[in-house]
């Protein structure tokens, strides 16, 4: 990752310069004996994003050693088309009131994804604020964990969508200001694409889906009894501590 090395006081990037030395001369000097060590049959593959938002510019003296490939960003229409095909296929086995929201789910997810990419930019203290198509895909993968029992009504699909967006995007945020911004964005998107108010749809908060709280109904569903969830997690923790060398509290 060529964006990782930070610039020092005078603008140099020592790790980059060290790699450039090999590409210019084919090796490095042994510090103790001053003997030149040549390294052969090496191939370097690098990746980097455009400068900005905490990503420094990489010197052209180093870039000239690479064959450059630029990957263009997907347009919104392309992302909607790709994931609409997936969701229409998956939701085809569900009741019509659920399957009819497939395109709305995709458009709402793309809107959340683009808002996060545009507003929640990486900084030195938030270097992990980077979002890509993998995150967009994870939302849809989470929804695809559902069965017919999981989504009997359209409201259940909407709640599942909100939960997956929260797990993929909100869980990465680090302070209350960012969390509040995300929740406002999520509520507005729900109202825009599903014509539902948050409080009208979500009765229990925090919104949690899982398949491990109730062993008698082991399918992906909303967990409304948080006490039952806490008991289940405690049991899993006790089972883990019985076999682990270092237990967890």
Beta strands, then each sheet from edge to edge (+ up, - down):
strand 1: 27-29
strand 2: 36-38
strand 3: 209-210
strand 4: 221-222
sheet 1: 1+ 2-
sheet 2: 3+ 4-
end
